[in-house]
Amino acid sequence: MKAQKLLTATSSKFVKIRCPKCKNEQIMFGKSSTVVSCLVCGRKLAEPTGGKSRVKARVLEVLE
């Protein structure tokens, strides 16, 4: 018999953030590997750190 592999829950989440400059709301991945910019004004909202992203905007909600 083959051993069954159990799936583990991930700790990564999506985050809804608001740009401090133009108030645009958008959703980003909490552990993004690239710089996240505002889709309207282009301001840098988050930068990667190797783990969780460093968010430079207001976090409105953590989506599960």
N, C-alpha and C positions, 0 to 999 in steps of 0.2 A: 504494500500500500504506500502511496505517496503521502507525504506530510502536507497538510494544507497550510497555506500562508495567510495569516490574518492581515487585513488592511488596517493601517493605523490612521487616526484622524490627523490632518495637517494643522499646523499652528499658523499658517498663513491666511490672511484675510484681505478683503477689499475694503477700502476706506473712502468715504465721501468727504471731500475737502472743499473749502471756499477760498478763492483767490482774495487776498487782502486789498488788491488794487482795484479790480473791476467787479468783484463780488460774484464772479462766475462759479458755479458749483460743478464739480466733476468727480468721477470715481477713478481711483488709482489702486494698484496692487500694493499691499503693505510692504512687500520685500522686493521692490522694483530694482532692476539691475541697470537702469538708465536714468538720466535726469528727466524729471516730470515737469513739463512747462504748461502754463495756462493755455488753453486752446483759443482764447479770445485775445488776450493782450501779450502773451509770450513770456510772462514773468516766470522765473524758476520757482516751483512750488515744493519740490522734493529732490533730494540727491541720494544716490546709493552709498552705503557704508560697508557692504559686504554681508550684511544681515538685514535687519529692518532698515527701511529708508528714514533719512532725517527729513522730517516734514517741516516746511517753513510757511505753512498756511494753517488756517483753523480747521481742525478735524470736527466735522459735524456728526458723523455716524460711522460706526464700525459695522460693516455688513457681514453676515455669516452665511 
